[in-house]
């Protein structure tokens, strides 16, 4: 994370479905600046939608399954995981 900051990334955020104490523990360990925990897929999109232009561009990294709509919402979406199908360009929630 330090290297990302050196390269000009202003803020590193975690938007997680995990419980707050677990997400915060991980964030503290790896150097994440801000944590949004206990978020469902729709809530993750809402967090991204609330970011203003000073917080953009946004790159999101996710598992590609539950995070697919958020990955499509971000300016850059990176899906990681085994057997991740291609993501749609337009986000849609069931």
trRosetta pair geometry for C-beta under 8 A, 3 or more apart (Angstrom, degrees):
i j d omega theta_ij theta_ji phi_ij phi_ji
1 4 5.5 -48 -155 32 41 115
1 5 6.6 43 148 -18 67 101
1 12 5.4 -105 -146 20 110 169
1 30 5.9 114 -22 148 127 79
1 31 3.6 -172 63 92 141 117
1 32 6.5 -131 -111 -71 153 49
2 5 5.7 -54 -156 35 35 112
2 6 6.5 37 147 -20 66 104
2 31 6.2 -47 -45 164 74 169
3 6 5.4 -50 -148 35 37 116
3 7 6.4 33 152 -17 66 106
4 7 5.7 -59 -150 39 32 110
4 9 4.1 -20 157 30 93 141
4 12 6.2 83 95 -71 144 125
5 8 7.9 142 -177 7 29 8
5 9 5.7 -80 -84 66 38 85
5 10 8.0 80 -127 -113 72 15
5 12 7.6 -81 -60 -21 88 113
9 12 6.3 51 137 -62 128 88
10 55 7.5 -126 77 -127 129 57
11 33 4.9 -106 -154 67 76 152
11 34 6.3 10 179 6 116 116
11 55 6.7 -39 45 -137 129 94
12 31 7.2 48 64 118 144 77
12 32 5.0 -112 113 -135 104 65
12 33 5.1 121 53 6 68 96
12 34 7.7 164 88 27 45 73
13 32 6.8 90 -135 -177 15 105
13 33 6.5 -52 -73 66 57 90
13 34 4.6 -25 -110 73 87 97
13 35 7.3 173 -161 -83 67 27
13 36 6.7 26 175 1 111 99
13 47 8.0 -166 144 156 144 128
14 23 6.0 180 115 -173 132 103
14 26 7.2 142 -133 95 171 111
14 27 5.2 -130 11 -86 140 109
14 32 4.8 25 -25 174 109 160
14 34 7.4 -172 26 94 66 51
14 35 4.9 -8 61 -117 103 73
14 36 6.9 -167 95 36 57 64
14 37 7.7 21 109 -73 103 75
15 36 4.6 -3 -114 67 71 114
15 39 5.5 -42 -180 49 86 154
15 44 4.8 117 144 -132 132 91
15 47 5.2 175 -114 73 134 156
15 48 7.5 -63 -35 -48 166 86
15 60 7.7 -30 36 -133 121 113
15 70 7.0 -157 91 -156 140 155
16 23 4.4 177 59 -111 144 126
16 26 8.0 104 -67 57 164 138
16 35 7.2 -25 17 -163 112 91
16 36 7.0 155 23 87 63 61
16 37 5.2 -13 69 -118 99 65
16 38 7.7 27 96 -21 76 31
16 39 6.5 113 74 32 30 98
17 37 7.9 45 153 -167 5 58
17 38 6.8 42 -163 -133 39 22
17 39 5.9 -95 -87 67 54 58
17 40 6.7 68 -114 -93 101 35
17 44 8.0 -51 -59 -53 82 119
17 66 6.9 -29 -28 136 146 152
18 22 4.6 -99 161 88 123 120
18 23 4.6 152 83 -58 109 92
18 26 7.7 62 75 8 158 136
18 37 5.9 -62 83 -149 69 100
18 38 7.3 -71 94 -64 31 52
19 22 5.0 79 65 15 83 106
19 23 6.9 -165 87 -7 36 93
19 37 6.4 33 154 162 20 127
19 38 6.0 37 -117 -72 41 97
20 23 5.9 -62 -139 42 27 108
20 24 5.9 24 165 -18 66 112
20 35 7.5 117 -146 125 70 126
20 37 4.1 154 -94 76 55 147
20 38 6.0 -34 -45 -19 79 111
21 24 5.9 -58 -143 39 27 110
21 25 6.3 31 157 -24 63 107
22 25 5.7 -53 -149 32 29 113
22 26 6.6 27 155 -15 63 105
22 37 7.6 141 62 -143 76 137
23 26 5.9 -57 -153 37 31 109
23 27 6.2 31 152 -20 66 110
23 35 5.1 143 133 -169 110 128
23 37 3.8 -173 35 -99 152 117
23 38 7.8 -121 -5 -24 141 64
24 27 5.5 -54 -144 39 33 114
24 28 6.1 34 157 -20 66 105
24 35 5.4 -160 -89 51 65 169
24 37 7.0 -63 -36 -41 79 143
25 28 6.0 -54 -147 35 27 110
25 29 6.4 26 154 -20 61 110
26 29 5.7 -60 -150 36 30 112
26 30 6.3 -5 165 7 67 111
26 32 7.5 23 114 13 78 131
27 30 6.7 -75 -142 50 23 87
27 31 7.8 -106 175 67 55 12
27 32 3.7 -84 -145 60 85 115
27 33 8.0 -96 -175 34 114 18
27 34 8.0 -99 -159 88 146 11
27 35 4.6 -105 -39 -70 162 120
28 31 8.0 35 -174 -66 22 30
28 32 7.8 -59 -40 44 27 81
32 35 6.4 86 111 -70 123 86
36 39 5.6 33 135 -38 101 136
36 44 7.7 143 105 -112 130 64
36 47 5.2 110 140 -114 177 152
39 43 4.0 -143 -158 99 86 117
39 44 4.9 115 135 -64 129 73
39 47 6.6 -31 -129 -21 156 132
40 43 4.7 90 50 9 71 107
40 44 7.2 -127 96 -12 35 86
41 44 5.6 -50 -150 26 33 114
41 45 7.0 33 153 -17 63 100
41 66 5.4 -136 -75 179 111 79
41 67 7.2 -155 -119 -94 92 32
41 69 5.7 87 172 41 110 122
41 70 6.8 -135 -156 -26 72 103
41 93 6.7 158 115 -121 116 114
42 45 5.7 -51 -158 32 37 113
42 46 6.7 40 145 -21 66 104
42 69 7.7 -2 -88 90 47 153
42 93 5.6 54 -88 -128 93 165
43 46 5.3 -47 -150 32 40 117
43 47 6.7 46 150 -23 66 97
44 47 5.7 -47 -154 29 35 113
44 48 6.8 31 150 -13 64 104
44 67 6.9 -81 123 -125 166 73
44 69 7.6 126 78 84 109 96
44 70 4.3 -45 125 -79 121 138
45 48 5.7 -58 -153 40 35 109
45 49 6.1 35 151 -21 69 108
45 69 5.6 -44 -68 128 123 112
45 70 5.5 -133 -72 -89 65 73
45 73 5.3 154 -131 -47 83 161
45 91 6.9 150 -118 159 131 152
45 93 7.4 -110 -7 -51 155 128
46 49 5.6 -54 -143 37 31 113
46 50 6.4 32 157 -23 63 106
47 50 6.0 -60 -154 32 29 111
47 51 7.5 42 148 -35 60 92
48 51 6.0 -39 -163 5 40 114
48 58 6.3 151 -144 133 98 167
48 60 7.2 -37 -95 -61 133 139
48 70 6.1 151 -20 -148 142 85
48 73 4.8 110 101 121 151 129
48 74 6.1 -99 -141 -75 141 70
49 73 7.0 -69 -58 -171 78 135
51 55 4.2 -111 -169 86 103 130
51 56 6.4 126 129 -57 118 84
51 58 6.1 103 79 -65 164 135
52 55 5.7 91 57 15 59 100
52 56 7.6 -115 114 -11 36 99
53 56 5.4 -58 -147 29 42 118
55 58 7.0 29 131 -72 86 99
56 75 6.3 112 -160 -35 98 138
57 75 3.9 -90 -163 65 100 164
57 76 6.7 61 151 -5 122 99
58 74 4.6 -116 110 -145 101 86
58 75 5.0 126 51 10 64 95
58 76 7.3 -167 100 33 48 71
59 74 6.2 90 -138 165 18 132
59 75 6.7 -57 -69 68 53 89
59 76 4.2 -16 -112 71 82 111
59 77 7.7 -176 -158 -76 56 26
59 78 6.8 26 178 -7 97 109
60 67 7.2 -162 147 175 120 121
60 70 5.6 -130 161 137 163 96
60 71 5.4 -144 92 -105 117 55
60 73 7.6 37 4 69 151 83
60 74 3.7 -164 3 -44 109 157
60 76 7.3 168 24 88 60 59
60 77 5.3 -12 65 -114 95 70
60 78 7.0 -172 94 29 47 72
61 78 4.5 -20 -107 72 75 108
61 80 6.2 20 -177 -5 96 117
62 66 7.4 -119 172 78 123 72
62 67 2.7 -115 161 117 150 164
62 68 7.6 -140 98 -51 133 34
62 70 6.2 101 -37 78 158 114
62 71 5.3 -124 39 -61 121 107
62 77 7.3 -34 26 -163 103 93
62 78 7.5 136 21 79 57 60
62 79 6.3 -30 75 -112 74 60
62 80 7.2 173 91 29 23 80
63 66 6.2 37 60 36 119 84
63 67 5.4 123 39 13 70 116
63 79 7.1 9 129 -157 20 76
63 80 6.5 -59 -111 73 38 69
63 81 4.6 62 -163 -52 71 141
63 84 7.4 -168 158 -99 53 118
64 67 6.4 -13 -39 63 18 97
64 68 6.1 48 -174 -77 42 82
64 71 6.8 9 -103 -20 54 162
64 79 3.1 73 -85 -162 109 117
64 80 6.8 -180 -20 41 108 29
64 81 5.1 -142 32 34 113 121
64 84 3.5 16 111 -144 163 125
64 85 7.4 161 156 43 116 54
64 87 6.7 -121 -146 -63 84 110
65 68 6.5 -36 -172 -30 9 103
65 81 6.8 -68 -17 83 99 168
65 84 7.2 -118 -48 -121 74 84
67 70 5.0 -64 -165 51 72 112
67 71 5.3 79 134 -32 92 101
67 79 7.4 171 85 -113 110 81
68 71 5.6 -54 -141 35 29 113
68 72 6.5 25 160 -16 63 106
68 79 7.4 21 -98 -100 69 126
68 87 5.2 -175 -148 -126 91 105
68 88 7.5 63 168 26 115 83
68 91 7.9 160 129 -126 73 82
69 72 5.8 -58 -150 38 32 110
69 73 6.4 35 150 -24 65 107
69 91 4.5 90 -153 -158 75 107
69 92 7.0 -126 -109 58 107 26
69 93 5.5 15 -95 -74 160 84
70 73 5.3 -53 -147 32 36 115
70 74 6.6 41 155 -25 67 100
70 77 7.6 147 111 -119 59 118
70 91 7.9 85 -52 -125 19 138
71 74 6.1 -47 -150 26 31 112
71 77 3.1 101 -180 -161 79 131
71 78 7.2 -138 -139 38 112 28
71 79 5.8 25 -134 -67 166 88
71 87 5.7 -88 97 -133 126 167
72 77 6.0 -26 -60 -30 30 162
72 87 5.7 -157 -67 156 97 121
72 88 6.2 -1 -99 82 147 71
72 89 6.7 134 -145 180 110 20
72 90 6.8 45 172 134 138 10
72 91 4.0 164 94 -73 124 89
73 77 7.8 96 44 -72 49 123
73 91 5.2 11 -60 -46 80 158
74 77 4.9 132 59 -72 111 80
77 87 6.5 -71 107 72 140 164
79 84 4.6 172 140 165 123 153
79 87 6.1 163 -40 -37 140 123
80 84 7.2 155 127 -35 6 151
81 84 4.8 104 68 -60 94 110
88 91 7.3 152 88 -87 104 32
88 92 7.1 -17 83 18 150 98
